[in-house]
Every structure is written in C-alpha cells, then in structure tokens.
Amino acid sequence: MLFLLAITLHANDTLFVLPQESKQAEQKIEELIKSSQHSIEVSMYNFSLKSLAQELIQAKKRGVAVRVFLDEEKSKDKSSEYKLLKKNGIDVVLIGTTKLHTKLAIFDKKVAVFGSSNWTKESFDKNYEIIVVSQQDDVLEKLNQFIKQLKEK
C-alpha cells in the first residue's frame, strides 16, 4: 500500500538520463517553454545551447515573463548566450557574489526542470547527466523559494 502511494505521489515526475535520452530531454524542455503562459525562470551555470535561447526569446515575444540568472564569470565565455538573450529583451541577472552552479528552470511556477546538466551542447550530447522534470508541490515550493532568494540579490 505504501509502495503504491509513493508511486502515485511521484507519477508526474520524469527522469532523463543523458546522453542516451538527450533528444527527449531537450524536446521536453522546448515543449515546456512553448507551453508556458505566464513565467519562465532559469538559473543556469553554463548556458550556450542556442536552440533553448531562441525558444526563450520566442516565449518573451508571446508575452511570457522570462528571467534568466547566470553565473557572472561563466557568462563571459564566448559561447555563452548571455548577449543574445539580453539583446532580445530577456531579463538576465548576473550572479557574481558566489558561483551560481545551478541547473534549474521553473515554468509557470508549476513545473521544475533540474539536475546536473547545463544547457550546453556538450551536456546534452556528450556528458553523462541527469535531468528531472517535477510537478511535486514540495519540490516546487523549495525551488520557487530558491529563485526568490536570487531575485533579492
């Protein structure tokens, strides 16, 4: 009985193991960006995957509030999508007080994507990584609180 309850509580969670499921993981993130109606908040150490940057830009053009938190030092890399996002009106916040090493996105405050993977081609295509998609209330509460702390920096 407890086993069935545990399965039910986590039935909406999805785990992707990369690089084997990289295409499915990237498609899921793109789907979440495209279906977001109100807000997208991303906290990413290394963000150089142009396809996801373009999807965020399209979401912004649809009227979705998009905010991206990036590690200040890492955003200076030539491959970083920082300048593209900023140039297209995305609210980009650089965190430099301490290393921002998170890999997190929250869609409409209802779905969280997190794990070990940066949003880079290497992370999706070459590295051993994990990505979790969660709709668990307790997880979302903690992660939304984390984003709120970043906003206060």
OpenMM code with the backbone's topology and positions (N, CA, C; nanometers):
from openmm import Vec3, app, unit

residues = "MET LEU PHE LEU LEU ALA ILE THR LEU HIS ALA ASN ASP THR LEU PHE VAL LEU PRO GLN GLU SER LYS GLN ALA GLU GLN LYS ILE GLU GLU LEU ILE LYS SER SER GLN HIS SER ILE GLU VAL SER MET TYR ASN PHE SER LEU LYS SER LEU ALA GLN GLU LEU ILE GLN ALA LYS LYS ARG GLY VAL ALA VAL ARG VAL PHE LEU ASP GLU GLU LYS SER LYS ASP LYS SER SER GLU TYR LYS LEU LEU LYS LYS ASN GLY ILE ASP VAL VAL LEU ILE GLY THR THR LYS LEU HIS THR LYS LEU ALA ILE PHE ASP LYS LYS VAL ALA VAL PHE GLY SER SER ASN TRP THR LYS GLU SER PHE ASP LYS ASN TYR GLU ILE ILE VAL VAL SER GLN GLN ASP ASP VAL LEU GLU LYS LEU ASN GLN PHE ILE LYS GLN LEU LYS GLU LYS".split()
positions = [
    Vec3(0.0817, -0.1193, 0.0000),
    Vec3(0.0000, 0.0000, 0.0000),
    Vec3(0.0868, 0.1267, 0.0000),
    Vec3(0.1867, 0.1317, 0.0874),
    Vec3(0.2768, 0.2471, 0.0893),
    Vec3(0.3524, 0.2599, -0.0420),
    Vec3(0.3901, 0.1473, -0.1003),
    Vec3(0.4597, 0.1481, -0.2287),
    Vec3(0.3734, 0.2126, -0.3364),
    Vec3(0.2452, 0.1757, -0.3418),
    Vec3(0.1543, 0.2343, -0.4404),
    Vec3(0.1354, 0.3833, -0.4161),
    Vec3(0.1293, 0.4235, -0.2897),
    Vec3(0.1175, 0.5648, -0.2574),
    Vec3(0.2408, 0.6417, -0.3033),
    Vec3(0.3578, 0.5855, -0.2804),
    Vec3(0.4829, 0.6505, -0.3219),
    Vec3(0.4883, 0.6659, -0.4732),
    Vec3(0.4458, 0.5641, -0.5459),
    Vec3(0.4445, 0.5712, -0.6928),
    Vec3(0.3473, 0.6796, -0.7388),
    Vec3(0.2309, 0.6879, -0.6774),
    Vec3(0.1303, 0.7870, -0.7153),
    Vec3(0.1799, 0.9288, -0.6892),
    Vec3(0.2457, 0.9500, -0.5762),
    Vec3(0.2937, 1.0836, -0.5429),
    Vec3(0.3967, 1.1346, -0.6427),
    Vec3(0.4700, 1.0445, -0.7026),
    Vec3(0.5766, 1.0834, -0.7944),
    Vec3(0.5458, 1.0464, -0.9393),
    Vec3(0.4207, 1.0193, -0.9670),
    Vec3(0.3823, 0.9747, -1.1008),
    Vec3(0.4060, 1.0810, -1.2071),
    Vec3(0.4032, 1.2084, -1.1693),
    Vec3(0.4214, 1.3156, -1.2671),
    Vec3(0.5669, 1.3510, -1.2917),
    Vec3(0.6571, 1.2882, -1.2176),
    Vec3(0.7988, 1.3160, -1.2365),
    Vec3(0.8540, 1.2336, -1.3523),
    Vec3(0.9501, 1.2927, -1.4219),
    Vec3(1.0167, 1.2234, -1.5317),
    Vec3(1.1668, 1.2394, -1.5126),
    Vec3(1.2393, 1.1320, -1.5345),
    Vec3(1.3849, 1.1340, -1.5255),
    Vec3(1.4425, 1.1033, -1.6623),
    Vec3(1.5337, 1.1886, -1.7074),
    Vec3(1.6060, 1.1663, -1.8320),
    Vec3(1.7521, 1.1393, -1.7973),
    Vec3(1.8085, 1.0369, -1.8601),
    Vec3(1.9495, 1.0039, -1.8426),
    Vec3(2.0195, 1.0374, -1.9736),
    Vec3(2.1168, 1.1263, -1.9640),
    Vec3(2.1890, 1.1716, -2.0824),
    Vec3(2.3244, 1.1023, -2.0888),
    Vec3(2.3806, 1.0779, -2.2020),
    Vec3(2.3379, 1.1288, -2.3322),
    Vec3(2.2323, 1.0425, -2.4025),
    Vec3(2.1969, 0.9261, -2.3459),
    Vec3(2.1032, 0.8362, -2.4144),
    Vec3(1.9688, 0.9019, -2.4450),
    Vec3(1.9174, 0.9826, -2.3545),
    Vec3(1.7851, 1.0427, -2.3716),
    Vec3(1.7926, 1.1940, -2.3923),
    Vec3(1.9031, 1.2376, -2.4513),
    Vec3(1.9234, 1.3822, -2.4663),
    Vec3(1.8186, 1.4458, -2.5572),
    Vec3(1.7843, 1.3806, -2.6655),
    Vec3(1.6842, 1.4380, -2.7578),
    Vec3(1.5495, 1.4526, -2.6893),
    Vec3(1.5090, 1.3489, -2.6144),
    Vec3(1.3813, 1.3539, -2.5430),
    Vec3(1.3830, 1.4639, -2.4370),
    Vec3(1.4947, 1.4778, -2.3660),
    Vec3(1.5057, 1.5809, -2.2624),
    Vec3(1.4971, 1.7206, -2.3237),
    Vec3(1.5716, 1.7429, -2.4308),
    Vec3(1.5685, 1.8738, -2.4961),
    Vec3(1.4294, 1.9042, -2.5510),
    Vec3(1.3641, 1.8035, -2.6091),
    Vec3(1.2278, 1.8226, -2.6597),
    Vec3(1.1307, 1.8565, -2.5474),
    Vec3(1.1468, 1.7928, -2.4322),
    Vec3(1.0588, 1.8209, -2.3179),
    Vec3(1.0780, 1.9644, -2.2704),
    Vec3(1.2016, 2.0093, -2.2624),
    Vec3(1.2277, 2.1476, -2.2203),
    Vec3(1.1694, 2.2457, -2.3220),
    Vec3(1.1880, 2.2187, -2.4507),
    Vec3(1.1300, 2.3049, -2.5543),
    Vec3(0.9777, 2.3085, -2.5427),
    Vec3(0.9169, 2.1934, -2.5177),
    Vec3(0.7714, 2.1849, -2.5015),
    Vec3(0.7252, 2.2681, -2.3816),
    Vec3(0.7992, 2.2613, -2.2722),
    Vec3(0.7637, 2.3396, -2.1540),
    Vec3(0.7777, 2.4896, -2.1801),
    Vec3(0.8807, 2.5292, -2.2522),
    Vec3(0.8972, 2.6707, -2.2873),
    Vec3(0.7802, 2.7157, -2.3751),
    Vec3(0.7490, 2.6363, -2.4763),
    Vec3(0.6416, 2.6726, -2.5696),
    Vec3(0.5041, 2.6772, -2.5040),
    Vec3(0.4830, 2.5955, -2.4023),
    Vec3(0.3512, 2.5903, -2.3383),
    Vec3(0.3384, 2.6845, -2.2185),
    Vec3(0.4466, 2.7482, -2.1788),
    Vec3(0.4398, 2.8420, -2.0662),
    Vec3(0.3547, 2.9618, -2.1041),
    Vec3(0.2723, 3.0042, -2.0099),
    Vec3(0.1816, 3.1149, -2.0359),
    Vec3(0.2144, 3.2404, -1.9580),
    Vec3(0.2780, 3.2244, -1.8405),
    Vec3(0.2986, 3.3400, -1.7536),
    Vec3(0.4458, 3.3714, -1.7262),
    Vec3(0.5205, 3.2669, -1.6853),
    Vec3(0.6577, 3.2952, -1.6438),
    Vec3(0.7499, 3.1760, -1.6683),
    Vec3(0.8750, 3.2113, -1.6970),
    Vec3(0.9827, 3.1132, -1.7065),
    Vec3(1.1004, 3.1740, -1.6316),
    Vec3(1.1533, 3.0978, -1.5369),
    Vec3(1.2700, 3.1430, -1.4620),
    Vec3(1.3767, 3.0352, -1.4729),
    Vec3(1.4931, 3.0768, -1.5169),
    Vec3(1.6036, 2.9843, -1.5406),
    Vec3(1.7216, 3.0289, -1.4551),
    Vec3(1.7846, 2.9340, -1.3890),
    Vec3(1.9070, 2.9597, -1.3141),
    Vec3(2.0093, 2.8586, -1.3638),
    Vec3(2.1079, 2.9069, -1.4409),
    Vec3(2.1964, 2.8155, -1.5127),
    Vec3(2.3412, 2.8608, -1.5017),
    Vec3(2.4277, 2.7691, -1.4671),
    Vec3(2.5706, 2.7994, -1.4608),
    Vec3(2.6264, 2.8269, -1.6004),
    Vec3(2.6011, 2.7355, -1.6926),
    Vec3(2.6561, 2.7474, -1.8275),
    Vec3(2.5421, 2.7328, -1.9276),
    Vec3(2.5171, 2.8364, -2.0054),
    Vec3(2.4052, 2.8368, -2.0997),
    Vec3(2.4585, 2.8774, -2.2366),
    Vec3(2.4776, 2.7778, -2.3233),
    Vec3(2.5265, 2.8076, -2.4584),
    Vec3(2.4464, 2.7352, -2.5667),
    Vec3(2.3357, 2.6730, -2.5298),
    Vec3(2.2544, 2.5996, -2.6272),
    Vec3(2.1593, 2.6971, -2.6973),
    Vec3(2.1947, 2.7327, -2.8197),
    Vec3(2.1216, 2.8352, -2.8949),
    Vec3(1.9739, 2.8005, -2.9140),
    Vec3(1.9413, 2.6731, -2.9341),
    Vec3(1.8013, 2.6348, -2.9579),
    Vec3(1.7133, 2.6717, -2.8382),
    Vec3(1.7619, 2.6501, -2.7174),
    Vec3(1.6824, 2.6853, -2.5992),
    Vec3(1.6789, 2.8364, -2.5788),
    Vec3(1.7867, 2.9048, -2.6120),
    Vec3(1.7867, 3.0512, -2.6053),
    Vec3(1.6820, 3.1078, -2.7011),
    Vec3(1.6762, 3.0541, -2.8225),
    Vec3(1.5777, 3.1001, -2.9217),
    Vec3(1.4352, 3.0747, -2.8740),
    Vec3(1.4120, 2.9604, -2.8107),
    Vec3(1.2776, 2.9306, -2.7580),
    Vec3(1.2393, 3.0296, -2.6484),
    Vec3(1.3345, 3.0654, -2.5627),
    Vec3(1.3058, 3.1643, -2.4583),
    Vec3(1.2725, 3.2999, -2.5197),
    Vec3(1.3433, 3.3366, -2.6239),
    Vec3(1.3164, 3.4629, -2.6934),
    Vec3(1.1757, 3.4619, -2.7523),
    Vec3(1.1371, 3.3497, -2.8120),
    Vec3(1.0014, 3.3385, -2.8672),
    Vec3(0.8965, 3.3484, -2.7566),
    Vec3(0.9246, 3.2881, -2.6421),
    Vec3(0.8314, 3.2965, -2.5288),
    Vec3(0.8158, 3.4416, -2.4845),
    Vec3(0.9262, 3.5129, -2.4777),
    Vec3(0.9232, 3.6553, -2.4410),
    Vec3(0.8359, 3.7326, -2.5396),
    Vec3(0.8505, 3.7043, -2.6681),
    Vec3(0.7713, 3.7721, -2.7711),
    Vec3(0.6221, 3.7409, -2.7582),
    Vec3(0.5881, 3.6236, -2.7011),
    Vec3(0.4481, 3.5858, -2.6779),
    Vec3(0.3914, 3.6530, -2.5534),
    Vec3(0.4761, 3.7228, -2.4779),
    Vec3(0.4289, 3.7911, -2.3588),
    Vec3(0.4587, 3.7189, -2.2279),
    Vec3(0.5363, 3.6113, -2.2348),
    Vec3(0.5747, 3.5388, -2.1136),
    Vec3(0.6878, 3.6161, -2.0455),
    Vec3(0.6778, 3.6307, -1.9142),
    Vec3(0.7855, 3.6958, -1.8375),
    Vec3(0.9002, 3.5953, -1.8253),
    Vec3(1.0139, 3.6271, -1.8862),
    Vec3(1.1296, 3.5370, -1.8860),
    Vec3(1.2436, 3.6040, -1.8111),
    Vec3(1.2947, 3.5343, -1.7113),
    Vec3(1.4098, 3.5841, -1.6351),
    Vec3(1.5127, 3.4718, -1.6289),
    Vec3(1.6373, 3.5072, -1.6602),
    Vec3(1.7464, 3.4100, -1.6598),
    Vec3(1.8549, 3.4593, -1.5651),
    Vec3(1.8908, 3.3756, -1.4691),
    Vec3(2.0009, 3.4031, -1.3778),
    Vec3(2.1220, 3.3253, -1.4277),
    Vec3(2.2333, 3.3952, -1.4464),
    Vec3(2.3549, 3.3314, -1.4957),
    Vec3(2.4714, 3.3614, -1.4020),
    Vec3(2.5662, 3.2698, -1.3989),
    Vec3(2.6893, 3.2940, -1.3267),
    Vec3(2.7666, 3.4024, -1.4013),
    Vec3(2.8041, 3.5085, -1.3296),
    Vec3(2.8686, 3.6233, -1.3942),
    Vec3(2.9976, 3.5846, -1.4660),
    Vec3(3.0814, 3.5078, -1.4013),
    Vec3(3.2099, 3.4699, -1.4609),
    Vec3(3.1894, 3.3821, -1.5844),
    Vec3(3.1007, 3.2833, -1.5732),
    Vec3(3.0782, 3.1907, -1.6848),
    Vec3(3.0102, 3.2602, -1.8033),
    Vec3(2.9324, 3.3638, -1.7771),
    Vec3(2.8626, 3.4338, -1.8858),
    Vec3(2.9587, 3.5103, -1.9769),
    Vec3(3.0845, 3.5254, -1.9345),
    Vec3(3.1842, 3.5934, -2.0170),
    Vec3(3.2405, 3.5038, -2.1267),
    Vec3(3.2134, 3.3717, -2.1198),
    Vec3(3.2613, 3.2797, -2.2231),
    Vec3(3.2056, 3.3192, -2.3597),
    Vec3(3.2853, 3.3011, -2.4631),
    Vec3(3.2411, 3.3341, -2.5994),
    Vec3(3.1156, 3.2567, -2.6384),
    Vec3(3.1012, 3.1338, -2.5896),
    Vec3(2.9885, 3.0505, -2.6299),
    Vec3(2.8591, 3.0813, -2.5534),
    Vec3(2.8679, 3.1630, -2.4497),
    Vec3(2.7507, 3.1937, -2.3677),
    Vec3(2.6438, 3.2658, -2.4499),
    Vec3(2.5191, 3.2344, -2.4227),
    Vec3(2.4067, 3.3001, -2.4909),
    Vec3(2.3633, 3.4278, -2.4183),
    Vec3(2.4434, 3.4733, -2.3227),
    Vec3(2.4111, 3.5926, -2.2441),
    Vec3(2.3768, 3.7123, -2.3333),
    Vec3(2.4642, 3.7453, -2.4263),
    Vec3(2.4432, 3.8639, -2.5103),
    Vec3(2.3186, 3.8505, -2.5973),
    Vec3(2.2952, 3.7315, -2.6533),
    Vec3(2.1764, 3.7093, -2.7362),
    Vec3(2.0489, 3.7286, -2.6549),
    Vec3(2.0455, 3.6708, -2.5360),
    Vec3(1.9278, 3.6838, -2.4506),
    Vec3(1.9040, 3.8308, -2.4139),
    Vec3(2.0083, 3.8967, -2.3711),
    Vec3(1.9986, 4.0369, -2.3295),
    Vec3(1.9525, 4.1254, -2.4462),
    Vec3(2.0132, 4.1033, -2.5632),
    Vec3(1.9804, 4.1826, -2.6824),
    Vec3(1.8330, 4.1678, -2.7222),
    Vec3(1.7736, 4.0547, -2.6881),
    Vec3(1.6349, 4.0281, -2.7257),
    Vec3(1.5364, 4.0533, -2.6120),
    Vec3(1.5780, 4.1331, -2.5157),
    Vec3(1.4859, 4.1787, -2.4127),
    Vec3(1.4616, 4.0834, -2.2972),
    Vec3(1.5385, 3.9771, -2.2884),
    Vec3(1.5250, 3.8849, -2.1761),
    Vec3(1.5870, 3.9499, -2.0529),
    Vec3(1.5179, 3.9397, -1.9419),
    Vec3(1.5694, 3.9902, -1.8146),
    Vec3(1.6780, 3.8937, -1.7671),
    Vec3(1.8042, 3.9330, -1.7845),
    Vec3(1.9177, 3.8499, -1.7453),
    Vec3(1.9833, 3.9113, -1.6221),
    Vec3(1.9971, 3.8295, -1.5198),
    Vec3(2.0591, 3.8734, -1.3951),
    Vec3(2.1884, 3.7953, -1.3769),
    Vec3(2.2993, 3.8678, -1.3657),
    Vec3(2.4281, 3.8031, -1.3436),
    Vec3(2.4540, 3.7939, -1.1935),
    Vec3(2.4873, 3.6743, -1.1487),
    Vec3(2.5182, 3.6498, -1.0082),
    Vec3(2.6688, 3.6355, -0.9959),
    Vec3(2.7307, 3.7267, -0.9214),
    Vec3(2.8758, 3.7250, -0.9105),
    Vec3(2.9274, 3.7188, -0.7689),
    Vec3(2.8373, 3.7249, -0.6724),
    Vec3(2.8819, 3.7234, -0.5334),
    Vec3(2.9386, 3.5874, -0.4934),
    Vec3(2.8866, 3.4827, -0.5519),
    Vec3(2.9349, 3.3464, -0.5333),
    Vec3(2.9005, 3.2700, -0.6596),
    Vec3(2.9647, 3.1571, -0.6819),
    Vec3(2.9397, 3.0811, -0.8046),
    Vec3(2.7951, 3.0330, -0.8093),
    Vec3(2.7258, 3.0639, -0.9168),
    Vec3(2.5901, 3.0150, -0.9404),
    Vec3(2.6029, 2.8854, -1.0197),
    Vec3(2.5990, 2.7744, -0.9530),
    Vec3(2.6273, 2.6458, -1.0167),
    Vec3(2.5010, 2.5647, -1.0426),
    Vec3(2.3853, 2.6262, -1.0344),
    Vec3(2.2589, 2.5547, -1.0500),
    Vec3(2.2278, 2.5256, -1.1964),
    Vec3(2.1414, 2.4266, -1.2133),
    Vec3(2.0880, 2.3894, -1.3438),
    Vec3(1.9387, 2.3703, -1.3217),
    Vec3(1.8630, 2.4782, -1.3353),
    Vec3(1.7236, 2.4800, -1.2922),
    Vec3(1.6408, 2.5687, -1.3839),
    Vec3(1.5196, 2.5238, -1.4129),
    Vec3(1.4215, 2.6076, -1.4823),
    Vec3(1.2853, 2.5787, -1.4215),
    Vec3(1.2070, 2.6846, -1.4043),
    Vec3(1.0719, 2.6703, -1.3495),
    Vec3(0.9758, 2.7365, -1.4469),
    Vec3(0.8720, 2.6631, -1.4833),
    Vec3(0.7760, 2.7071, -1.5837),
    Vec3(0.6408, 2.7329, -1.5174),
    Vec3(0.5934, 2.8575, -1.5266),
    Vec3(0.4653, 2.8990, -1.4684),
    Vec3(0.4532, 2.8626, -1.3211),
    Vec3(0.5683, 2.8515, -1.2536),
    Vec3(0.5756, 2.8166, -1.1113),
    Vec3(0.5141, 2.6802, -1.0810),
    Vec3(0.4894, 2.5990, -1.1861),
    Vec3(0.4196, 2.4714, -1.1688),
    Vec3(0.5013, 2.3496, -1.2079),
    Vec3(0.6044, 2.3689, -1.2885),
    Vec3(0.6872, 2.2572, -1.3346),
    Vec3(0.8332, 2.2989, -1.3224),
    Vec3(0.9133, 2.2115, -1.2616),
    Vec3(1.0560, 2.2397, -1.2462),
    Vec3(1.1372, 2.1376, -1.3244),
    Vec3(1.2431, 2.1866, -1.3864),
    Vec3(1.3401, 2.1023, -1.4556),
    Vec3(1.4742, 2.1291, -1.3891),
    Vec3(1.5371, 2.0232, -1.3387),
    Vec3(1.6639, 2.0414, -1.2701),
    Vec3(1.7462, 1.9136, -1.2777),
    Vec3(1.8724, 1.9248, -1.2458),
    Vec3(1.9609, 1.8093, -1.2470),
    Vec3(2.1047, 1.8533, -1.2585),
    Vec3(2.1840, 1.7720, -1.3256),
    Vec3(2.3268, 1.8016, -1.3368),
    Vec3(2.3623, 1.8722, -1.4668),
    Vec3(2.2705, 1.8772, -1.5606),
    Vec3(2.3004, 1.9244, -1.6953),
    Vec3(2.2885, 2.0752, -1.7124),
    Vec3(2.3976, 2.1372, -1.7577),
    Vec3(2.3912, 2.2737, -1.8070),
    Vec3(2.3164, 2.2719, -1.9392),
    Vec3(2.2733, 2.3886, -1.9847),
    Vec3(2.2088, 2.3975, -2.1155),
    Vec3(2.3163, 2.4259, -2.2190),
    Vec3(2.3957, 2.3209, -2.2472),
    Vec3(2.5029, 2.3277, -2.3466),
    Vec3(2.4936, 2.2057, -2.4375),
    Vec3(2.5486, 2.2183, -2.5560),
    Vec3(2.5515, 2.1056, -2.6499),
    Vec3(2.6282, 1.9881, -2.5890),
    Vec3(2.7389, 2.0169, -2.5240),
    Vec3(2.8200, 1.9107, -2.4642),
    Vec3(2.7421, 1.8352, -2.3572),
    Vec3(2.6698, 1.9081, -2.2715),
    Vec3(2.5930, 1.8440, -2.1649),
    Vec3(2.4863, 1.7518, -2.2211),
    Vec3(2.4209, 1.7951, -2.3280),
    Vec3(2.3136, 1.7134, -2.3848),
    Vec3(2.3658, 1.6006, -2.4733),
    Vec3(2.4756, 1.6216, -2.5435),
    Vec3(2.5195, 1.5235, -2.6435),
    Vec3(2.6339, 1.4330, -2.6008),
    Vec3(2.7171, 1.4780, -2.5061),
    Vec3(2.8375, 1.4018, -2.4760),
    Vec3(2.8485, 1.3569, -2.3311),
    Vec3(2.7984, 1.4375, -2.2388),
    Vec3(2.8217, 1.4108, -2.0971),
    Vec3(2.7213, 1.3122, -2.0389),
    Vec3(2.7624, 1.2465, -1.9324),
    Vec3(2.6694, 1.1688, -1.8513),
    Vec3(2.6030, 1.2677, -1.7561),
    Vec3(2.4741, 1.2852, -1.7716),
    Vec3(2.3988, 1.3837, -1.6939),
    Vec3(2.2617, 1.3261, -1.6585),
    Vec3(2.1949, 1.3907, -1.5658),
    Vec3(2.0558, 1.3577, -1.5368),
    Vec3(1.9735, 1.4858, -1.5371),
    Vec3(1.8484, 1.4732, -1.5801),
    Vec3(1.7535, 1.5835, -1.5769),
    Vec3(1.6227, 1.5283, -1.5209),
    Vec3(1.5682, 1.5990, -1.4233),
    Vec3(1.4413, 1.5613, -1.3622),
    Vec3(1.3384, 1.6689, -1.3969),
    Vec3(1.2198, 1.6250, -1.4355),
    Vec3(1.1064, 1.7148, -1.4554),
    Vec3(1.0080, 1.6807, -1.3446),
    Vec3(0.9766, 1.7793, -1.2612),
    Vec3(0.8931, 1.7535, -1.1438),
    Vec3(0.7777, 1.8516, -1.1337),
    Vec3(0.6648, 1.7988, -1.0875),
    Vec3(0.5488, 1.8813, -1.0561),
    Vec3(0.5089, 1.8643, -0.9093),
    Vec3(0.5986, 1.8096, -0.8301),
    Vec3(0.5702, 1.7875, -0.6883),
    Vec3(0.5634, 1.9206, -0.6144),
    Vec3(0.4582, 1.9377, -0.5375),
    Vec3(0.4371, 2.0631, -0.4654),
    Vec3(0.5522, 2.0979, -0.3719),
    Vec3(0.6024, 2.0001, -0.2959),
    Vec3(0.7088, 2.0302, -0.2004),
    Vec3(0.8381, 2.0688, -0.2717),
    Vec3(0.8670, 2.0043, -0.3822),
    Vec3(0.9857, 2.0368, -0.4615),
    Vec3(0.9715, 2.1772, -0.5205),
    Vec3(0.8568, 2.2052, -0.5791),
    Vec3(0.8331, 2.3370, -0.6389),
    Vec3(0.8385, 2.4477, -0.5352),
    Vec3(0.7867, 2.4217, -0.4181),
    Vec3(0.7909, 2.5228, -0.3126),
    Vec3(0.9353, 2.5609, -0.2794),
    Vec3(1.0208, 2.4616, -0.2636),
    Vec3(1.1617, 2.4883, -0.2315),
    Vec3(1.2335, 2.5581, -0.3461),
    Vec3(1.2094, 2.5127, -0.4684),
    Vec3(1.2788, 2.5711, -0.5826),
    Vec3(1.2297, 2.7126, -0.6122),
    Vec3(1.1003, 2.7371, -0.5979),
    Vec3(1.0495, 2.8734, -0.6150),
    Vec3(1.1068, 2.9658, -0.5077),
    Vec3(1.1254, 2.9133, -0.3872),
    Vec3(1.1875, 2.9913, -0.2800),
    Vec3(1.3338, 3.0228, -0.3144),
    Vec3(1.4028, 2.9268, -0.3736),
    Vec3(1.5406, 2.9483, -0.4163),
    Vec3(1.5480, 3.0620, -0.5187),
    Vec3(1.4603, 3.0591, -0.6178),
    Vec3(1.4567, 3.1655, -0.7195),
    Vec3(1.4264, 3.3004, -0.6541),
    Vec3(1.3354, 3.2998, -0.5588),
    Vec3(1.3016, 3.4240, -0.4877),
    Vec3(1.4260, 3.4807, -0.4186),
    Vec3(1.5093, 3.3944, -0.3612),
    Vec3(1.6332, 3.4400, -0.2982),
    Vec3(1.7274, 3.5026, -0.4016),
    Vec3(1.7339, 3.4438, -0.5200),
    Vec3(1.8193, 3.5011, -0.6249),
    Vec3(1.7699, 3.6395, -0.6652),
    Vec3(1.6397, 3.6571, -0.6700),
    Vec3(1.5823, 3.7871, -0.7083),
    Vec3(1.6207, 3.8958, -0.6085),
    Vec3(1.6409, 3.8558, -0.4850),
    Vec3(1.6715, 3.9522, -0.3797),
    Vec3(1.8196, 3.9893, -0.3781),
    Vec3(1.9018, 3.9231, -0.4576),
    Vec3(2.0466, 3.9517, -0.4595),
    Vec3(2.0737, 4.0824, -0.5315),
] * unit.nanometer
topology = app.Topology()
chain = topology.addChain("A")
for resn in residues:
    res = topology.addResidue(resn, chain)
    for name in ("N", "CA", "C"):
        topology.addAtom(name, app.Element.getBySymbol(name[0]), res)
